[in-house]
């Protein structure tokens, strides 16, 4: 009997399972996010976050977050101080 042992590793950014042969990340978005976080010197984010593995990744059918409340009014200049 030939049994294959499959080990699932968590994505280094969101903790979701990485597909076999996928490297350290579940998707290119997580790879880019990790690069951004590291490039800004914010690696402590990964050590300090209290979320369980995979909790950073939204469910596939989850509705988009309500971002309209953060939008600037029409004609507003985001660069004005």
ChimeraX commands (.cxc) that place a marker at each C-alpha (Angstrom):
marker #1 position 0.00,0.00,0.00 radius 0.5
marker #1 position 1.45,3.33,-1.09 radius 0.5
marker #1 position 0.48,6.23,1.16 radius 0.5
marker #1 position 1.39,9.81,0.44 radius 0.5
marker #1 position 1.84,12.19,3.34 radius 0.5
marker #1 position 0.60,15.68,2.48 radius 0.5
marker #1 position 1.69,18.50,4.70 radius 0.5
marker #1 position -0.17,21.78,4.43 radius 0.5
marker #1 position 1.82,24.87,5.27 radius 0.5
marker #1 position 0.21,28.21,6.17 radius 0.5
marker #1 position 0.69,31.29,4.01 radius 0.5
marker #1 position 3.33,33.57,5.50 radius 0.5
marker #1 position 0.99,36.56,5.21 radius 0.5
marker #1 position -2.61,35.46,5.85 radius 0.5
marker #1 position -2.20,31.95,7.26 radius 0.5
marker #1 position -4.42,30.27,4.65 radius 0.5
marker #1 position -3.27,26.87,3.37 radius 0.5
marker #1 position -0.67,27.10,0.59 radius 0.5
marker #1 position -1.37,24.89,-2.43 radius 0.5
marker #1 position 1.19,22.10,-2.99 radius 0.5
marker #1 position 4.21,23.54,-4.74 radius 0.5
marker #1 position 2.99,27.08,-4.04 radius 0.5
marker #1 position 6.01,28.22,-2.07 radius 0.5
marker #1 position 5.47,30.32,1.04 radius 0.5
marker #1 position 2.31,32.18,-0.03 radius 0.5
marker #1 position -1.22,31.19,-1.03 radius 0.5
marker #1 position -1.42,33.85,-3.77 radius 0.5
marker #1 position 0.53,36.66,-5.41 radius 0.5
marker #1 position -1.48,39.21,-3.41 radius 0.5
marker #1 position -0.18,37.83,-0.13 radius 0.5
marker #1 position 3.34,37.67,-1.52 radius 0.5
marker #1 position 3.10,41.35,-2.52 radius 0.5
marker #1 position 1.58,42.34,0.83 radius 0.5
marker #1 position 4.37,40.58,2.72 radius 0.5
marker #1 position 6.93,42.35,0.55 radius 0.5
marker #1 position 5.31,45.72,1.27 radius 0.5
marker #1 position 5.10,45.09,5.02 radius 0.5
marker #1 position 8.73,43.94,5.12 radius 0.5
marker #1 position 9.90,46.74,2.83 radius 0.5
marker #1 position 8.44,49.29,5.21 radius 0.5
marker #1 position 10.24,47.67,8.15 radius 0.5
marker #1 position 6.96,46.57,9.76 radius 0.5
marker #1 position 7.79,42.88,10.24 radius 0.5
marker #1 position 6.64,43.16,13.87 radius 0.5
marker #1 position 3.10,42.97,12.45 radius 0.5
marker #1 position 3.56,39.24,11.91 radius 0.5
marker #1 position 4.88,38.64,15.42 radius 0.5
marker #1 position 2.24,40.74,17.21 radius 0.5
marker #1 position -1.01,39.91,15.43 radius 0.5
marker #1 position -3.37,37.93,17.65 radius 0.5
marker #1 position -5.35,36.32,14.80 radius 0.5
marker #1 position -5.42,32.58,14.31 radius 0.5
marker #1 position -3.83,31.18,11.14 radius 0.5
marker #1 position -6.06,31.85,8.17 radius 0.5
marker #1 position -8.14,34.47,10.00 radius 0.5
marker #1 position -6.64,37.30,7.94 radius 0.5
marker #1 position -8.14,35.91,4.73 radius 0.5
marker #1 position -11.83,36.70,4.08 radius 0.5
marker #1 position -14.26,33.96,3.14 radius 0.5
marker #1 position -14.69,33.68,-0.65 radius 0.5
marker #1 position -18.38,34.65,-0.44 radius 0.5
marker #1 position -17.88,37.44,2.09 radius 0.5
marker #1 position -19.38,40.80,1.07 radius 0.5
marker #1 position -16.87,43.59,0.40 radius 0.5
marker #1 position -16.14,45.85,3.38 radius 0.5
marker #1 position -18.17,49.08,3.54 radius 0.5
marker #1 position -15.57,51.59,2.36 radius 0.5
marker #1 position -17.97,54.30,1.16 radius 0.5
marker #1 position -17.90,55.96,4.58 radius 0.5
marker #1 position -14.15,56.58,4.10 radius 0.5
marker #1 position -14.48,58.17,0.65 radius 0.5
marker #1 position -13.75,61.83,0.13 radius 0.5
marker #1 position -16.65,64.07,-0.92 radius 0.5
marker #1 position -16.80,64.94,-4.62 radius 0.5
marker #1 position -14.30,67.65,-5.43 radius 0.5
marker #1 position -12.24,67.12,-2.24 radius 0.5
marker #1 position -8.47,67.15,-2.65 radius 0.5
marker #1 position -6.73,64.39,-0.73 radius 0.5
marker #1 position -3.42,66.26,-0.93 radius 0.5
marker #1 position -4.59,69.44,0.79 radius 0.5
marker #1 position -3.35,69.85,4.34 radius 0.5
marker link #1:1,2 radius 0.2
marker link #1:2,3 radius 0.2
marker link #1:3,4 radius 0.2
marker link #1:4,5 radius 0.2
marker link #1:5,6 radius 0.2
marker link #1:6,7 radius 0.2
marker link #1:7,8 radius 0.2
marker link #1:8,9 radius 0.2
marker link #1:9,10 radius 0.2
marker link #1:10,11 radius 0.2
marker link #1:11,12 radius 0.2
marker link #1:12,13 radius 0.2
marker link #1:13,14 radius 0.2
marker link #1:14,15 radius 0.2
marker link #1:15,16 radius 0.2
marker link #1:16,17 radius 0.2
marker link #1:17,18 radius 0.2
marker link #1:18,19 radius 0.2
marker link #1:19,20 radius 0.2
marker link #1:20,21 radius 0.2
marker link #1:21,22 radius 0.2
marker link #1:22,23 radius 0.2
marker link #1:23,24 radius 0.2
marker link #1:24,25 radius 0.2
marker link #1:25,26 radius 0.2
marker link #1:26,27 radius 0.2
marker link #1:27,28 radius 0.2
marker link #1:28,29 radius 0.2
marker link #1:29,30 radius 0.2
marker link #1:30,31 radius 0.2
marker link #1:31,32 radius 0.2
marker link #1:32,33 radius 0.2
marker link #1:33,34 radius 0.2
marker link #1:34,35 radius 0.2
marker link #1:35,36 radius 0.2
marker link #1:36,37 radius 0.2
marker link #1:37,38 radius 0.2
marker link #1:38,39 radius 0.2
marker link #1:39,40 radius 0.2
marker link #1:40,41 radius 0.2
marker link #1:41,42 radius 0.2
marker link #1:42,43 radius 0.2
marker link #1:43,44 radius 0.2
marker link #1:44,45 radius 0.2
marker link #1:45,46 radius 0.2
marker link #1:46,47 radius 0.2
marker link #1:47,48 radius 0.2
marker link #1:48,49 radius 0.2
marker link #1:49,50 radius 0.2
marker link #1:50,51 radius 0.2
marker link #1:51,52 radius 0.2
marker link #1:52,53 radius 0.2
marker link #1:53,54 radius 0.2
marker link #1:54,55 radius 0.2
marker link #1:55,56 radius 0.2
marker link #1:56,57 radius 0.2
marker link #1:57,58 radius 0.2
marker link #1:58,59 radius 0.2
marker link #1:59,60 radius 0.2
marker link #1:60,61 radius 0.2
marker link #1:61,62 radius 0.2
marker link #1:62,63 radius 0.2
marker link #1:63,64 radius 0.2
marker link #1:64,65 radius 0.2
marker link #1:65,66 radius 0.2
marker link #1:66,67 radius 0.2
marker link #1:67,68 radius 0.2
marker link #1:68,69 radius 0.2
marker link #1:69,70 radius 0.2
marker link #1:70,71 radius 0.2
marker link #1:71,72 radius 0.2
marker link #1:72,73 radius 0.2
marker link #1:73,74 radius 0.2
marker link #1:74,75 radius 0.2
marker link #1:75,76 radius 0.2
marker link #1:76,77 radius 0.2
marker link #1:77,78 radius 0.2
marker link #1:78,79 radius 0.2
marker link #1:79,80 radius 0.2
marker link #1:80,81 radius 0.2
view
